[in-house]
Amino acid sequence: MKSIIAAVILIFPSSAFAQVASVNVYQPVPGGAQLTAEYFQEAKAILQAAGAQVIISSDLKGTFRFATLFDNWEAYGRFAQSLPTNESWGAFQNKIAGTRAANQTDNLLVNQRAVATNPVRGPGTVTQTTVWEPTTGTMAQLVEGAMGAKPIHERAGARVSVYTGGGRLYYRMSFENFEAWGKSRDTPNPEFQAYIQSLLTAGSLRAIIVDQSTSTAF
């Protein structure tokens, strides 16, 4: 199992937005889901003691995500710099070096463009993340569109955060549990549909959805 903090650090432009998230994505090997979850819990305890906020989750496809959150880039850099001399982290890395519970498939380093109103976190929280990529438009247009959609979805009961990184936008809708997520899926949202249509008519939605996942925190 590869290190939960990836060796490859992705570089993005600096930003005035506060929170930084490092998200590492893993696909368990056959029969490795339980061990992956156990390793995640152990790593979470170590990294939280080192000053990171940690959220771990798995999605409906069986993919696991390990996210560390920081107030700003300086805090992230200080944390990353401290890991090589963290004895607990080193012991954990030695422990898992001979096992292969999961393969790391992605590493994302993103910054928050909008924080959710009354965010929900913790075990059982469900998050639907839609990944957008500009086509002939710009990231600025895409962010503006996401900012307009955010209050619409929050009026309908979701908590929405917006992140950007690597030329993509991550639109995260969070719910207290799967029932609340399911209710959102079942309930038509004519206000949102009208908003999307207005963007299409104006030609300001020049982007495609490249991925969508639904995860539950544990």
C-alpha positions in Angstrom: 0.0 0.0 0.0 1.5 3.3 -1.1 2.1 6.1 1.3 -1.1 8.0 2.1 0.8 11.3 1.5 1.8 10.9 -2.2 5.3 11.4 -3.3 4.1 13.5 -6.2 3.1 17.0 -5.1 0.8 18.8 -7.6 1.5 22.6 -7.9 -1.3 25.1 -8.4 -1.4 28.9 -8.4 -1.7 30.6 -5.1 -5.1 31.8 -4.0 -6.8 34.1 -1.5 -9.1 31.2 -0.5 -8.4 29.6 2.8 -8.8 25.9 3.0 -6.5 23.4 1.2 -7.3 19.8 0.8 -5.0 16.9 -0.1 -7.1 14.0 -1.3 -5.6 10.5 -2.0 -7.7 8.0 -3.8 -7.3 4.2 -3.4 -8.8 1.1 -5.0 -8.6 -1.9 -2.6 -7.3 -5.1 -4.0 -9.7 -8.1 -4.0 -10.5 -8.8 -0.3 -8.6 -5.7 0.8 -11.4 -3.3 1.7 -11.5 -4.2 5.4 -7.7 -3.9 5.8 -7.8 -0.6 3.9 -10.4 0.8 6.2 -8.4 -0.3 9.3 -5.3 1.4 7.9 -7.2 4.5 7.2 -8.5 4.7 10.8 -5.0 4.2 12.1 -3.5 6.8 9.8 -6.3 9.2 10.7 -5.4 9.1 14.4 -1.7 9.7 13.7 -2.3 12.6 11.3 -4.9 14.3 13.4 -2.4 14.2 16.4 0.0 15.9 14.0 -2.4 18.8 13.3 -4.3 17.8 10.2 -8.1 17.5 9.9 -8.9 14.2 8.3 -12.0 12.9 6.5 -12.0 9.3 5.2 -14.7 7.8 3.0 -15.7 5.1 0.5 -18.0 5.5 -2.5 -20.6 3.3 -4.1 -18.0 1.9 -6.5 -15.8 0.7 -3.6 -13.2 3.4 -4.0 -11.7 4.8 -0.8 -10.6 8.4 -0.3 -8.3 9.8 2.4 -8.5 13.6 2.7 -6.4 16.0 4.9 -7.7 19.5 5.3 -5.7 22.6 6.3 -6.5 26.3 6.9 -4.0 27.5 4.3 -1.0 26.6 2.1 1.4 27.5 4.8 -0.3 25.1 7.3 -0.2 22.4 4.6 3.5 23.0 3.9 4.4 22.9 7.6 2.5 19.6 8.0 4.1 18.0 5.0 7.5 19.1 6.2 7.0 17.6 9.6 6.1 14.1 8.4 9.6 12.7 7.7 10.5 13.2 11.4 7.2 12.0 12.8 8.0 8.8 14.7 4.5 7.5 14.8 4.0 8.1 11.1 7.3 6.4 10.3 6.4 3.4 12.4 3.0 3.2 10.6 4.7 3.3 7.2 7.1 0.5 8.2 4.1 -1.5 9.4 2.2 -1.3 6.1 5.3 -1.6 3.8 5.0 -5.4 3.5 1.3 -5.4 2.7 -0.8 -4.4 -0.2 -4.4 -3.7 0.8 -5.0 -1.1 -2.0 -3.5 0.6 -5.0 -3.4 4.4 -5.0 -5.0 5.7 -8.2 -5.0 9.5 -7.7 -3.6 12.3 -5.7 -5.4 15.7 -5.7 -4.2 19.0 -4.1 -7.0 21.5 -4.3 -8.0 24.8 -2.7 -11.5 25.8 -1.5 -13.4 28.5 -3.4 -16.6 28.3 -1.4 -17.3 26.8 2.0 -20.6 25.0 2.7 -23.2 26.7 4.9 -23.6 24.7 8.1 -21.3 21.9 6.9 -22.0 18.3 8.0 -19.1 15.9 8.7 -18.5 12.7 10.5 -19.4 9.0 10.1 -22.5 8.5 8.0 -22.2 11.8 6.1 -22.9 11.4 2.4 -21.1 13.5 -0.3 -21.9 13.7 -4.0 -19.0 15.2 -5.9 -19.3 16.3 -9.5 -16.1 17.0 -11.3 -16.3 19.7 -14.1 -13.7 20.5 -16.7 -13.8 23.6 -18.9 -13.9 23.0 -22.6 -13.8 26.2 -24.7 -14.6 28.4 -21.7 -12.5 29.4 -18.7 -12.2 28.3 -15.1 -13.4 31.8 -14.0 -16.7 31.2 -15.9 -17.0 27.7 -14.4 -16.4 29.0 -10.8 -18.9 31.8 -11.4 -21.5 29.2 -12.5 -20.8 27.0 -9.5 -21.2 30.0 -7.2 -24.7 30.7 -8.7 -25.7 27.0 -8.2 -24.6 26.8 -4.6 -27.4 28.8 -3.0 -30.0 27.0 -5.1 -28.8 23.6 -3.9 -28.5 24.8 -0.3 -32.1 26.1 -0.3 -33.0 22.6 -1.3 -31.2 21.1 1.7 -27.7 20.3 0.5 -24.5 21.7 1.9 -22.2 22.8 -1.0 -18.5 23.3 -1.1 -16.5 24.3 -4.2 -12.9 23.3 -4.9 -10.6 23.9 -7.8 -7.3 22.2 -8.7 -5.5 20.7 -11.7 -7.7 22.6 -14.2 -10.9 21.1 -12.8 -13.7 22.2 -10.5 -15.1 19.9 -7.7 -18.7 20.6 -6.7 -19.4 18.8 -3.4 -23.0 18.4 -2.2 -23.1 17.0 1.4 -26.0 15.4 3.3 -26.5 14.1 6.8 -27.1 10.6 5.6 -28.1 8.4 2.6 -31.8 9.0 3.1 -31.3 12.8 2.8 -29.1 12.2 -0.3 -31.8 10.0 -1.8 -34.5 12.5 -1.1 -32.5 15.1 -2.9 -32.2 12.8 -5.9 -35.9 12.1 -5.9 -37.0 15.7 -5.6 -37.2 17.8 -8.8 -35.4 21.2 -8.6 -37.0 23.5 -11.2 -35.0 26.4 -9.9 -31.7 24.7 -10.7 -32.9 23.4 -14.1 -33.9 27.0 -15.0 -30.5 28.3 -13.9 -28.6 25.7 -15.9 -30.7 26.5 -19.0 -30.0 30.2 -18.5 -26.2 29.5 -18.5 -26.6 27.3 -21.6 -28.6 30.0 -23.4 -26.0 32.6 -22.5 -23.2 30.4 -23.7 -21.4 30.7 -20.4 -21.5 27.0 -19.5 -18.7 25.7 -21.6 -17.7 22.7 -19.6 -18.3 18.9 -19.3 -18.8 16.6 -16.4 -15.8 14.2 -16.3 -16.7 12.3 -13.1 -19.3 12.0 -10.4 -19.1 9.9 -7.2 -21.1 9.4 -4.0 -19.2 8.7 -0.9 -20.0 8.0 2.8 -17.7 9.0 5.6 -16.6 6.4 8.1 
